[in-house]
């Protein structure tokens, strides 16, 4: 058993006039695995420390994770800053070895 953190990163220009939560474009996905839940907590604390977070839901109101909201900037490319929302879900993964026979 291990834990998988799935992060979907979205962003929009700071000057974008669309209402809050609208106009974001997906630009990156990350999947990071950890052997313990404590390591997941430490990773999230280090990465998002004091960033605003809101609950995200799936289907009929099932709480499935958090959206971390913040301003970001890439100084290496001297780009203008943008609003970023990282959609983060943590999954507990249990694996079972399967032996699948080929065709006869």
N, C-alpha and C positions, 0 to 999 in steps of 0.2 A: 504494500500500500504506500502511496505517496500523494503529494498535493501538487496540483497544477494551477498556476496563476495565468489567466488569459487576460491580456490587455489589448483593447482596441482603441487606438489613438485617433482623435478627430480634432479638426481645427477650423477656424474661420478668421478672416481679417478683422482687426479691431474696428475699422471704420464701417463694417457691415451693418446695415440698418435693419436687418431682420430681427424679430423679437428674440429674447433670450432663449437659448435651446434650439433655435432654428438656424439653418444655413451652414451647418457644420459638414465638412467633407472628411471621409475616412482616409488616413494617409499611412497608417502602419499598424501591424498586429505583432504581438509578442506572446510567446508561450514559454513560461519559465517553470521548472519543476523543483520541488523541495522535498526532502525526506520527512520533515516534521512541520506541524502547524505553527510551532513557535518560530521556526525560520521564516515562514510566510509572513507572520506578524512583524518580525524584525525587518524584512525586506520592504513591506508596505510602509512601515514607520520611517525607514531611512529614505525611501523614494518620495513619499507624499507628505511627510511630517505635518505641517500646519496648513495644508491646502484645504479649501472648502470641499466637502463631499456631500453628495445627496444619494439617497437610495435609488437603485434602479429595479424595475419590476419586469416580469415576463408573464404573458398570458393574463390570467384572471387575478392579477394583484400579488403574484408570488414574488417576494423579495429575493433577488438573485445576486446582488452585488452592490457596488457603489460606483458613482461617477465622480471623479476627481476633477475639479474645475480650477483653472489657473491661467495666468498669462505666461507665454513662453517666448523665447527669442533665440536665434541661432547666431551667436557672435562670430563664428568662424566664417560665415558667408555675409555678414553685415546686413542681414535681412531685417525687415520691419517686424516688430513683435506681433503676436497673434493670440487669440483666445484659444485655449486647448481644453478638451474634455477627454479624459481617459476613462473608458468603461472597463471596470475590473470585476472579474468573476473568479472565485476560487473553487476548484473542484477536487473532491477526494477521489482518487483513482485506485481501484482494486483490479489487479490483473490476474488472469488465469491462463495458464498455458493450454493451448488447444493443438491437438495433432489432427491435421486435415489430410485425408488420403486423396490422392489424385484419381483420375479416371482409370478404369480397368482397361 
